[in-house]
Amino acid sequence: MTRMRVRQLTSCRDHRRAIIVLQDVGRHLALTFYADPDDARRLARKLDRGRKARSGANVAIFASPGALDHGKPARGPDAAGHVVGWLERLRPEDFG
């Protein structure tokens, strides 16, 4: 089992579904899935209470190896570094 954290919690109005993005604590893998809106609201409340208490959300989420087979590589510092390097190389002439 791999410990995960909630990276993003949003909803899709068109489909009336909640979308949860989990990320492993090492920030190597992201797992995105739909959730029941009521369950997502309960999770959001729990996360909010943890933030207000400044002690962390105290929400333990673990993913099985089978679930992680559906994950995607997470964007990490390497991706951010690539973008920063690209931005630093931009010149005014690049914008015509």
N, C-alpha and C positions, 0 to 999 in steps of 0.2 A: 504494500500500500504506500502511496506517495502523498505526502501532505501538500495540500493546495491552499491558495488564498483567493478571495474574490478580487478580480482585477476590474471587472465592470459588471454593472447590473442595470439593464435598460429594458424598455418595452417597445414592442412593435404595435402601433395603433392599428395598422391595416389588418394585421392577423390576430390582434388581441392576445398576444403571447408575451411572456417575459423572456428576455435573453440574458443568460448568465455566462460570463467569461471567467473561467478559473485559470490560475497560473501556478505552476509549482513554485515552491519557495526559492528555488535556484534560478528562477526566471528563464528556464530553457524550453518549457512546453506550455502551450495554452490549449484549453479545452472549452469549446463553445457549445451551448445547448439551450433548447427551449425549456421553460419551466412553467408550471401552473402559476397563474398570476397570484393566487392566494399564498402559495408557498414563497414566491418571490417577495411579496410584501412582508411576510413574517421574517424572512432573511434580512431584508432591508432594515426592519425595525431592530433586529438583533445587532446588526452591524452599527447602526446609529447609536444604540445604547452603549455599545463598547467604546465608540469614539468619544462620546460625551463623558464617559467615566475615565478616559485617558489611560485605560489599562488594556487597550486592544479589544477586539470584538469578542474574544473568547469563543469563536466559532471554529470548531475543528472540522475540517473537510478533508477527506481522504479519497483518493481515486485508485481504483484497482488497475492492475496492468491491462486488463481487457478494455477498460474505459480509456486508458491512455493511448491505446492503439488508434483511437479516433482523434487524438490531439494533433496540433500543428506546431512547428517550431515557433517559439515566441520571439517577438522583436526585442532584441536586447541592446546592450551598449554598442555592439558592433554596427547595428543598423543605424543607430543615432550618430555614431562617429562617421559613417559613410555620408550621411546627409550633411553634417557639419562641414566635412571636407569639400563636398560639392558646392555648398553655399560660399565657402571661402574662395573658391576658384571663379565664382561668377564675376563678370565685368559689366559695366554699364552698356557696353556695345552688344552684349548678349540679348538685350531687350529691344534692339532695333531702334 
